[in-house]
C-alpha cells in the first residue's frame, strides 16, 4: 500500500517547522513551486516540501516524484490545489478543491482527525487508490501522521 505513495498530499499550513526533516533526496526549492503556481503561499510551499522531505527520508522506496498541495489560506472559490512533478519541477494540475462542511465557509479554519466531525484533516497523506465517489473520480487518502490524520481512511 505504501508503494502507492508516489504522490504526497499536504493539506496544511503550519504542521512542519522549516528545517525539521531535511531528507537529501528532494532538491526542489519553494520558490520554484511558487513560480509555477503564483497564488501558492511561499510558506505553504516551504511546509509542503519539508513534509515531502520528511516522508522521503522515512520511506524505503526512494524519492516521491509528485507532490499535491492544498493552500487552505485561500478561499474555496479559487484554484488552491496543485499537483507538481518534482522532477523538473513542473506544474501538472491546478484545480478547485472543497473543504469539510464544518471547517468554515469559504476558507477552512477548523480541522479535525475525529470521524463524524465533517471537518477537513491536516497533514501528510499517501494515496491509497482511486474510486468513483459521489462527486466522480476520487482518491483514497491514507493519513501518515499519528494523532494528526491517521483516522482519515475511516472518515
Secondary structure, 3 states (H helix, E strand, C coil): CHHHCCEEEECCCCCCCCCCCCCCCCCCCHHHHHHHCCCCCHHHHHHHHHHHHHHHHHCCCCCCCEEEEECCCCCCCCCCEEEEECCCCEEEEEECCCCCHHHCCCCCCCECCCCCCCCECCCEEEEEEEEEECCEEEEEEEECCCCCCCCHHHC
